[in-house]
Amino acid sequence: MAEYYKPTIEESSNALFNCLDIKRTLESHNLMNTTRVHGGTENEDTLGDLISDVILFLEKLEEVSND
C-alpha cells in the first residue's frame, strides 16, 4: 500500500495563517471580487470565494488533526 504524507499540525497551521494573510492582503487591495480565470476564461467565482474555500478546508483539516 502506498504511504501518504501527513502534514504536521504546525505545517497545517502555517498554511492556514498564510492563507489568512493572503485574504487580508486581497481585502486591503480591494481584490476580493476579482473574478477567477480558469482554463483561459473568466467565470463567476472570485478570488474571495477561492481563498475562503481554502481557509475552510484548512480549518477542517486542523479539526481532524486535533481529534
BELKA-V329129 format. One record per helix or strand of 3 or more residues. SS is the DSSP state (A for helix, B for strand). FROM is the first residue (numbers start at 0). LEN is the number of residues. Records with the same first field share a line. If there is no record, write none. Layout:
SS: FROM-LEN + FROM-LEN
This chain:
A: 8-20 + 46-20
B: 34-4 + 40-6
